[in-house]
Amino acid sequence: MKVGILGEGFVDWGGGIDFLRGISTALHFADPAIEQHVLIPSKGLHVALQDVRERVKQFLGRPTHAAHRPKWEHVERTFSETGARLHAIDLGTAALARASRRLGLDVLLPAIAPLSDKVGVPWVGYLFDFQHKRLPHFFSDVETTARDAAFERMLRSATAVIVNARDVANDVRHFYPDSRARLFALPFSAAPGDDWFDRDVADTAHRHGVQFPWFVVCNQFWKHKDHETAFKAFAELARRHADVSLVCTGATSDYRHPNHFDELMAYAKREGIADRIRVLGLIPKLDQVALIRGAVALVQPTLFEGGPGGGAVSDALSVGTPAIVSDIAVNREIDEPAVTWFEASNAKALADRMEEALQRGAGGRDDRAELLRRGRERRVAVGSRLLEAVEFARGQAPSPR
């Protein structure tokens, strides 16, 4: 079977690349005979026009993925372990149809927007989450209306739709009870890359000005990620431990709350902890992974996620680092002994869990071989679910004329 992995909507940001990596590795481990082709919208007239629009947005100070777009080399490295072939194509139905015919593709996934019948290939849709329904105060009326319309189109057009959590599937059933699309919730899939253990932790820490011991938060500074609670918990912990620091990776912008990052840093300065919080911004993935490996624990204070723990918790458990995670419903789908829970938004509870992690220290973590083995098992489970969605979509697709 020849599978086309759709880059549109995913390759413009690191989290999207990580998601596609998960799709690719899962399919590879579930069935190594599958021939994978990753279709990257990166050349052609429509791509050029989109780039112009993105640059105009940047100039006007509007939200854009352009500043977060990973380099092509990173994209290539991401898919190297599965043998997937990368293809630069233009945006739009015509370009996708041409690529599908030329490569002889049997199915396309994950489609972040419905595909036209003119593509001529069965496809599997994807819905990310219902944050605009669960946390509506973080969205404008325009954004909410646009999301609602996009979700309705997907659930009306797709025969098979994958989601990252049972919680998202439940939301689909709640908000769109009449939808006939078959939902496929992917299981938790923490799995390391083959090169995730290669970078030296101490050297990476030194290059980024980080000193042992540290906790790490790997989230963009969106308000719903709740760095506020993490900073408050760290302020309490720092009063008891003069040597501990907090490392933060991820973009520092939130277009919905443009002052959010500055307000957080002002709080840190008032509390006297600003020099012990290392905000690194966007750094190379392998550097980020090395800092996770060296951390006392990863802290995930988020108020909402479309998948259990978000990518950060998945990365941490992949490399054997404990995670301290907010107890929201979607996160509770993680059933892993290395996770400890705290009440969401409760800084005192988080500080207590961080204190306990410091007392435990870094001993007893699984070795590389065991973590790789466990990751492969998780990927096989995800790949099997993806293949169920693929076979359903292919079985429901109209016969070619």
Summary of the structure (lengths in Angstrom):
residues: 401
radius of gyration: 21.2
end to end distance: 20.6
largest distance: 71.6
contacts: 1325
relative contact order: 0.13
helix: 49%
strand: 15%
